[in-house]
Each structure stands twice: as structure tokens, then as C-alpha cells.
Amino acid sequence: MKVEALKYRTVFNSGGHAALEVGIMSDKRWYFSQIPSGQSAGEREAKVFSVPEVQSVWKKINLQAEGRKFKNLAEFDDFILRLDGTERKTVLGGNVLLGLSLAFARALADGKRMELWEILREEFFGKVRGVEYPVIYANLIEGGVHAQNNLDIQEYLVLAQTGPNPIATVGELIAFYETLGEYLANKAKLRPLPIGSESGYNLIWRNNEEPITALAKIIKATNLPFRIGLDVAASEFYEDGAYRFEGRKKTTLNLRNIYAKYFKKYPGLISLEDPFGENNRDGFREIMKNSEGRLVVGDDLTTTNPKEIERCAREKLISGVIIKANQIGTLSETCLAIETAHRNGLKCIISHRGQETEDVFLMHIARAANAYGVKIGAPGRERILKYNELLRLYP
């Protein structure tokens, strides 16, 4: 496929957040991608370039890429990765590289009359067959850097298995979201309810446990087969050698005891993401030993990096891993990260970011790889487009 021209611009999502849009022309047609950015980011993530920074490197990309032909996505990604030449994409920017990679993949898929997920499966997941319906991770109550409230824990998630009837499951999840909203509005005597960056409810609470109680209560009342997950994002409240949790300093052991209490009290709590800081490997190792079959998920710990995923699996630090394409930089690297996780027996959850765009590419990555889960926020605003794409791709 020949790259005939390239361009970029700034776009804004429904929450007013700016994002990068990249376009590639091939066979006289333009193909675009929009790249989100994270509010909670690991220190090993690929560098994100602002639009003025993109302007400073775009000429170099144009001069090198325009007019070249590439036989597949791996070859194109290898080309732009060599143009950058750094592990954290500090020369061209991880969001720029992902934008180019994704736009090229869309052009390639269209040229072969294929869906984006089909081209990814063909090139990177040749052994994957059929369809496995993913678990939806829906962030319904927000805290941490996603909200303006007193919660240290960043996300309180409802987990819904989509198969074998995704339409019914998504309908139940939307109804649950509305029921939860009505319950919280009555409880807080507040209308309309404030909403966080991922469309989850953003309220003041007595403590970090109370939202778990609320979710468990509504699950029981509605008799739906939903489970609960937490994205603690503990790196965000780690400072000066301790965890600042509910206004007090906590050690790793203190925090582990808190999670143990949650596990005992809420049997439906089955997934725990980033329970400790991204460099606290001993904390992850210990909680894995005491997780009793629950999923311990790495995000800031692993940052979609195949080497880190391999190491964490080998050291038995996690049983699941978050996959965010813009953490690493290209679709090829993202797919390698997923392949590495699967080879090591880890469950992959393909995730959105805090400052999301209307692009639905993460659903195609999930479909291509038969991922265990998709993390797409609450069913509201630009996240609705992800839900709609899920229903289209998982018949």
C-alpha cells in the first residue's frame, strides 16, 4: 500500500478534551484515526505530544513517509518506530505513532475489503478462531483523578458478560446505570447528579467502601448476574514512601488488609486493578498469593509493554493485564503485548482512556484477539459509540 499524503489536526470530544487526529491518504482516499490520552498515566508510558509538539516533528514524518509503499502493517510500524528510535517514543510521540499506525491499518483493511479487526487478526492473531464474547468493564462510580470528590479509589466498575446475547446485556447494563443513578440521587438528595470524565457518577462519599456497598445493593435488588471490579490506581495516592488513603498514611500491608476485608465482605468483587504503586512488585506478589482466584490486574505496572508483561507473568505478580494502545505506541506493539499476555496465561482487558475520543478502534483490537474484557466506561457521552460498535462487532 502506498502512503500518498499525511495530515493531522486537533479534535475535541464531548467533554471538551482536545485530542490528536491523524490522516493518511492512499489510493486518493483519506483514512483517519483519533487518539485518546490518559488522566492516570504510568511513568513508563509512551510520551504524549501536544499539537504544537506534533507540528515540530510532522515535517520529518512527511518527508520520510510520503510516497513510500508498505506490504503490511508490521512493515509500516517498523518504519515509523525506526524513525523515532526510542523506547518511550520521545522523538515523535506515542500518540503520533499510534495515529499513523491506526490510519494506515484502516487504509490497508479498506484496500482488502476487510474490517479493521479482520486485518489485525490476519496479521497478528493467525491462530485465533471464532468469537469469544468479552466481559464489559463499566466504570459507574468515579474517584481519584477522574472525579472531583473524596474517593481515593479511581474506578468502581460493574462487570457484565456479553455472551451469548450482547444486545440484552448492554440493555441491562444501561438500565442498571439508570437505576443506580436514581438510587444515588435519592440518597444524596441531589439532581442532576454530577458526572465524571468517564460518565460515571461523581459524588461525595463517607469512605472508599461505600460505593462498593451501593453497587452490591443494586446488583442484589435487580437480580442481575453482574460482578464488581475496582481500579484502585494506587500510584496516584502514593507519596513519600506511603499510601495516602482516606486521609491517613497506609503501608503496603495496611492496604492489603483493606482489600482482604473487601474480598471477604463482597464475594461479587472479583477484579482488582493496580492495587499498589507501579514499582511495588512485592505488594502485587503478596496479593496474588491471597487473591483466592480473583483477577489481579496490572496497568501502570505493565503499560502495554511486552517485556514488562512477560516479566510480571514470570514473577507471578498479576493474573490479568490492561491493554491500552497509546501506552506503547503502535498497533503492532499492542498486538505483541496481547500475544505475550495470552502466551503467559494472562487475561487481557482492552481499555479506553480517561480523555477518550469518538474513535472505536479498541473494540476492533478486542474482537481481533478474542480478548477477555473491554473497559469502556459508563454508557454515556462518547462512550456510547464504543457500546454501539461492540454490538455491531459481536453479533
Phi and psi in degrees as a GROMACS rama.xvg file:
@    title "Ramachandran Plot"
@    xaxis  label "Phi"
@    yaxis  label "Psi"
@TYPE xy
-98.6172  133.556  LYS-2
-88.7812  110.46  VAL-3
-91.9307  -32.6994  GLU-4
-162.615  159.736  ALA-5
-136.807  151.088  LEU-6
-157.181  165.743  LYS-7
-146.193  162.452  TYR-8
-160.788  172.194  ARG-9
-94.7539  135.726  THR-10
-123.125  162.421  VAL-11
-126.319  136.492  PHE-12
-86.4535  -178.91  ASN-13
-67.1564  -18.1036  SER-14
-88.4456  0.604659  GLY-15
86.5863  7.84221  GLY-16
-83.0976  136.285  HIS-17
-81.4314  144.381  ALA-18
-144.425  164.439  ALA-19
-92.1118  132.249  LEU-20
-114.868  130.294  GLU-21
-119.06  138.383  VAL-22
-125.336  142.032  GLY-23
-126.416  132.888  ILE-24
-98.1858  131.93  MET-25
-143.876  135.385  SER-26
53.4138  39.5661  ASP-27
65.4258  20.1641  LYS-28
-124.544  144.661  ARG-29
-95.4531  141.496  TRP-30
-129.399  131.993  TYR-31
-121.839  157.693  PHE-32
-142.152  147.523  SER-33
-120.651  130.771  GLN-34
-111.288  122.145  ILE-35
-77.7079  175.083  PRO-36
-138.285  158.491  SER-37
-97.9889  146.746  GLY-38
-88.304  -34.8353  GLN-39
-108.691  110.291  SER-40
-125.806  138.584  ALA-41
-74.4942  152.281  GLY-42
-69.5597  -16.3634  GLU-43
-98.5529  7.64456  ARG-44
-67.7785  156.478  GLU-45
-60.9892  147.11  ALA-46
-68.851  137.371  LYS-47
-99.2571  127.838  VAL-48
-96.2032  135.501  PHE-49
-73.1342  166.513  SER-50
-60.8423  -42.1628  VAL-51
-58.9772  -35.9299  PRO-52
-68.6116  -37.1822  GLU-53
-60.7759  -41.8561  VAL-54
-57.0562  -35.0292  GLN-55
-73.2893  -21.5205  SER-56
-110.637  -8.75948  VAL-57
-64.4001  -36.2888  TRP-58
-60.2333  -41.2682  LYS-59
-62.0027  -43.3475  LYS-60
-63.693  -45.4762  ILE-61
-57.9976  -48.4128  ASN-62
-61.6527  -36.2389  LEU-63
-84.2111  -34.7844  GLN-64
-96.0175  -32.9619  ALA-65
-62.2244  129.258  GLU-66
88.9611  -5.65436  GLY-67
-84.4822  154.21  ARG-68
-112.448  143.685  LYS-69
-135.659  139.414  PHE-70
-81.945  -24.8205  LYS-71
-158.562  178.465  ASN-72
-67.9822  -39.8877  LEU-73
-58.1185  -40.365  ALA-74
-67.682  -41.2554  GLU-75
-65.5792  -45.8938  PHE-76
-62.5827  -39.9974  ASP-77
-60.8038  -38.5266  ASP-78
-62.5064  -49.2313  PHE-79
-73.5579  -28.7735  ILE-80
-67.5255  -37.7802  LEU-81
-69.8123  -31.468  ARG-82
-61.2404  -38.7058  LEU-83
-79.1791  -55.8135  ASP-84
78.2956  9.72289  GLY-85
-124.258  154.063  THR-86
-67.749  -39.1676  GLU-87
-98.8587  15.2995  ARG-88
57.0812  46.3972  LYS-89
-82.1652  -11.7151  THR-90
-88.1859  -45.1932  VAL-91
-112.671  -17.291  LEU-92
94.5665  130.955  GLY-93
-63.8241  -36.5387  GLY-94
-69.0263  -33.3449  ASN-95
-66.3949  -46.65  VAL-96
-63.7485  -41.251  LEU-97
-66.4175  -39.4328  LEU-98
-58.7925  -44.7731  GLY-99
-64.5769  -45.631  LEU-100
-60.7309  -45.2808  SER-101
-69.6509  -42.4747  LEU-102
-62.7428  -40.7611  ALA-103
-63.7851  -43.1123  PHE-104
-61.3813  -38.9338  ALA-105
-66.0345  -40.7254  ARG-106
-63.814  -42.3616  ALA-107
-63.3024  -44.0035  LEU-108
-63.6128  -43.1267  ALA-109
-63.9412  -38.8906  ASP-110
-62.5191  -27.5846  GLY-111
-99.873  8.34818  LYS-112
54.7091  46.5783  ARG-113
-125.137  161.248  MET-114
-77.1449  159.417  GLU-115
-57.7223  -44.3439  LEU-116
-63.6608  -33.1461  TRP-117
-68.8236  -38.7827  GLU-118
-68.8551  -35.7918  ILE-119
-68.0351  -42.2715  LEU-120
-64.7246  -43.7778  ARG-121
-60.2947  -41.7274  GLU-122
-85.8235  -32.3242  GLU-123
-120.559  -20.4453  PHE-124
-127.986  52.239  PHE-125
-58.1806  -27.9616  GLY-126
-85.5847  -10.4186  LYS-127
-77.6559  134.301  VAL-128
-131.233  152.554  ARG-129
67.6546  -157.474  GLY-130
-133.858  133.13  VAL-131
-117.006  124.748  GLU-132
-76.2982  130.176  TYR-133
-83.0899  160.228  PRO-134
-83.4761  127.415  VAL-135
-82.8276  127.37  ILE-136
-101.601  103.869  TYR-137
-108.379  117.937  ALA-138
-81.3953  98.92  ASN-139
-97.8802  -21.8414  LEU-140
-130.319  127.987  ILE-141
-111.374  148.912  GLU-142
-147.821  -160.112  GLY-143
56.083  -141.015  GLY-144
-75.495  -7.58809  VAL-145
-83.3373  -11.2373  HIS-146
-141.643  168.48  ALA-147
-111.271  69.0127  GLN-148
-144.377  -165.328  ASN-149
-102.256  12.2943  ASN-150
-83.5117  131.92  LEU-151
-81.7347  -41.1632  ASP-152
-66.5123  134.126  ILE-153
-82.0953  -37.8022  GLN-154
-141.239  133.25  GLU-155
-111.938  109.518  TYR-156
-107.805  143.683  LEU-157
-101.124  132.426  VAL-158
-106.423  123.47  LEU-159
-127.703  122.594  ALA-160
-77.9263  124.129  GLN-161
-80.2656  -30.7436  THR-162
-79.5667  156.33  GLY-163
-92.8565  8.91457  PRO-164
-129.519  80.8463  ASN-165
-59.4045  -35.8529  PRO-166
-60.5491  -45.3283  ILE-167
-64.6218  -41.6702  ALA-168
-64.1776  -45.0961  THR-169
-64.4313  -39.0309  VAL-170
-61.0164  -42.3276  GLY-171
-64.8117  -37.7722  GLU-172
-67.8105  -40.7492  LEU-173
-63.3577  -43.6012  ILE-174
-63.2235  -39.1322  ALA-175
-63.1114  -44.0711  PHE-176
-57.3332  -43.3953  TYR-177
-70.2796  -40.4074  GLU-178
-63.1469  -43.8572  THR-179
-60.1903  -42.9037  LEU-180
-61.0908  -42.1636  GLY-181
-64.7628  -43.1434  GLU-182
-60.8096  -46.2353  TYR-183
-68.9358  -36.9243  LEU-184
-63.4177  -41.9827  ALA-185
-68.3268  -40.1353  ASN-186
-66.0998  -42.669  LYS-187
-88.7283  -9.99293  ALA-188
53.1347  52.0248  LYS-189
-141.998  122.659  LEU-190
-142.382  136.257  ARG-191
-74.1452  159.082  PRO-192
-73.9688  137.126  LEU-193
-67.3565  146.412  PRO-194
-118.251  139.285  ILE-195
-84.7294  -174.507  GLY-196
-67.4225  -21.183  SER-197
-108.951  22.1033  GLU-198
72.5651  8.22516  SER-199
-80.8988  161.202  GLY-200
-72.0958  141.529  TYR-201
-126.08  90.3634  ASN-202
-125.098  168.25  LEU-203
-87.9076  136.263  ILE-204
-126.457  164.483  TRP-205
-68.8687  -39.4404  ARG-206
-161.996  -178.558  ASN-207
-73.9267  -16.832  ASN-208
-82.8102  -30.3943  GLU-209
-55.4069  -40.1355  GLU-210
-63.0314  -32.9673  PRO-211
-63.5729  -43.4527  ILE-212
-58.6426  -43.1508  THR-213
-62.9085  -46.0121  ALA-214
-62.9962  -44.9385  LEU-215
-61.4587  -38.68  ALA-216
-65.2288  -43.955  LYS-217
-71.6878  -36.4515  ILE-218
-60.2253  -44.3297  ILE-219
-66.0259  -41.4649  LYS-220
-66.9555  -36.6121  ALA-221
-87.3732  -12.2718  THR-222
57.3485  36.409  ASN-223
-96.2016  149.042  LEU-224
-81.439  44.1303  PRO-225
-90.9612  153.547  PHE-226
-118.468  -179.877  ARG-227
-123.293  142.319  ILE-228
-132.76  153.673  GLY-229
-123.07  133.635  LEU-230
-106.519  100.661  ASP-231
-73.2704  -36.8807  VAL-232
52.8142  50.939  ALA-233
-63.8947  -22.6518  ALA-234
-59.3764  -27.1992  SER-235
-73.0309  -22.2671  GLU-236
-119.167  24.2186  PHE-237
-96.2766  126.223  TYR-238
-155.306  141.361  GLU-239
52.3777  41.8419  ASP-240
78.7852  10.5987  GLY-241
-147.307  165.697  ALA-242
-99.067  123.056  TYR-243
-88.7537  99.2171  ARG-244
-126.321  120.412  PHE-245
53.7206  40.6741  GLU-246
81.7691  1.68753  GLY-247
-128.884  154.199  ARG-248
-77.6305  132.376  LYS-249
-123.82  141.444  LYS-250
-83.8634  173.045  THR-251
-58.0724  -42.7183  THR-252
-64.5999  -41.7344  LEU-253
-56.9816  -46.2639  ASN-254
-66.614  -39.9912  LEU-255
-63.4903  -37.0817  ARG-256
-66.9257  -34.8281  ASN-257
-63.3881  -45.8358  ILE-258
-63.5054  -39.1898  TYR-259
-60.7351  -39.3479  ALA-260
-64.4014  -42.9716  LYS-261
-60.4241  -46.3772  TYR-262
-58.7643  -43.0379  PHE-263
-68.0185  -39.4121  LYS-264
-81.2729  -28.6674  LYS-265
-125.428  89.2139  TYR-266
-60.0189  -24.3384  PRO-267
-77.4433  -6.2283  GLY-268
-80.9684  103.814  LEU-269
-118.727  -2.23835  ILE-270
-139.962  129.76  SER-271
-131.941  114.935  LEU-272
-106.331  137.023  GLU-273
43.4963  57.9545  ASP-274
-70.3331  -17.6282  PRO-275
-133.101  171.565  PHE-276
-62.1241  157.202  GLY-277
-65.4778  -15.0943  GLU-278
-107.945  5.8142  ASN-279
-94.1521  72.7179  ASN-280
-68.388  -33.2344  ARG-281
-63.4475  -37.5031  ASP-282
-62.8953  -46.1099  GLY-283
-61.7025  -42.2965  PHE-284
-61.5942  -42.6015  ARG-285
-70.0391  -40.4424  GLU-286
-71.3498  -29.2465  ILE-287
-61.8671  -37.8629  MET-288
-67.6261  -23.0527  LYS-289
-119.122  21.3591  ASN-290
-82.7043  -14.4131  SER-291
52.5232  45.4453  GLU-292
85.4092  -5.68274  GLY-293
-73.7127  158.367  ARG-294
-82.1813  122.925  LEU-295
-104.777  116.908  VAL-296
-112.183  134.377  VAL-297
-100.514  138.842  GLY-298
-134.437  -75.75  ASP-299
-59.9551  -28.2613  ASP-300
-65.1581  -35.4208  LEU-301
-114.698  -28.812  THR-302
42.955  43.2761  THR-303
52.8836  29.8706  THR-304
-101.865  117.53  ASN-305
-53.5581  -38.4888  PRO-306
-65.2976  -43.1201  LYS-307
-69.0111  -38.6614  GLU-308
-63.0501  -44.9072  ILE-309
-59.5802  -45.2343  GLU-310
-66.4973  -43.4222  ARG-311
-66.7625  -35.1734  CYS-312
-67.3056  -43.6688  ALA-313
-62.75  -38.2597  ARG-314
-85.6663  1.47957  GLU-315
56.5766  49.767  LYS-316
-93.291  -24.2609  LEU-317
-144.257  161.006  ILE-318
-119.617  -6.06241  SER-319
-144.457  162.429  GLY-320
-144.797  137.791  VAL-321
-81.7973  135.647  ILE-322
-115.111  115.954  ILE-323
-127.138  112.374  LYS-324
-57.6559  -37.3689  ALA-325
-77.8046  -4.67348  ASN-326
-71.455  -28.9461  GLN-327
-110.425  -38.538  ILE-328
128.747  -34.1903  GLY-329
-138.732  163.094  THR-330
-66.6284  -36.1583  LEU-331
-59.8965  -45.7239  SER-332
-66.8105  -37.0645  GLU-333
-61.3996  -46.2218  THR-334
-66.5871  -34.8843  CYS-335
-65.0224  -38.7212  LEU-336
-61.9134  -43.1528  ALA-337
-64.4777  -45.5528  ILE-338
-60.0148  -40.5398  GLU-339
-63.0236  -43.7068  THR-340
-63.0801  -46.8979  ALA-341
-62.1753  -41.1055  HIS-342
-62.9059  -27.973  ARG-343
-99.0184  12.0705  ASN-344
75.426  21.1984  GLY-345
-95.2332  143.908  LEU-346
-83.6283  132.836  LYS-347
-101.156  131.594  CYS-348
-117.754  111.281  ILE-349
-81.5444  123.179  ILE-350
-120.976  146.589  SER-351
-75.0387  -173.228  HIS-352
-124.875  167.25  ARG-353
-61.1215  -41.3846  GLY-354
-104.85  84.1935  GLN-355
-87.8516  159.626  GLU-356
-112.586  -176.872  THR-357
-85.0188  -1.78286  GLU-358
-68.77  140.291  ASP-359
-111.622  22.6596  VAL-360
-63.0235  -27.2135  PHE-361
-63.306  -30.9198  LEU-362
-66.3606  -33.1832  MET-363
-71.9123  -35.6078  HIS-364
-63.3515  -43.8453  ILE-365
-61.8043  -44.5996  ALA-366
-66.2357  -40.6413  ARG-367
-61.4378  -40.1062  ALA-368
-98.5507  -0.0961509  ALA-369
51.3703  52.3446  ASN-370
-66.6441  151.62  ALA-371
-63.904  -41.7232  TYR-372
-145.935  164.234  GLY-373
-131.261  128.378  VAL-374
-105.618  107.792  LYS-375
-130.113  15.8096  ILE-376
77.3076  -172.602  GLY-377
-77.8032  155.336  ALA-378
-75.8717  77.234  PRO-379
-156.068  162.196  GLY-380
47.9234  -137.54  ARG-381
-67.0825  -16.5316  GLU-382
-67.1847  -26.1993  ARG-383
-56.9036  -34.366  ILE-384
-62.5125  -34.6353  LEU-385
-66.3632  -41.1523  LYS-386
-62.7872  -43.1337  TYR-387
-62.3565  -39.7313  ASN-388
-68.9768  -36.6643  GLU-389
-57.2794  -46.0482  LEU-390
-65.7689  -31.9891  LEU-391
-72.4265  -38.9649  ARG-392
-85.9417  -19.5702  LEU-393
-117.731  83.3328  TYR-394
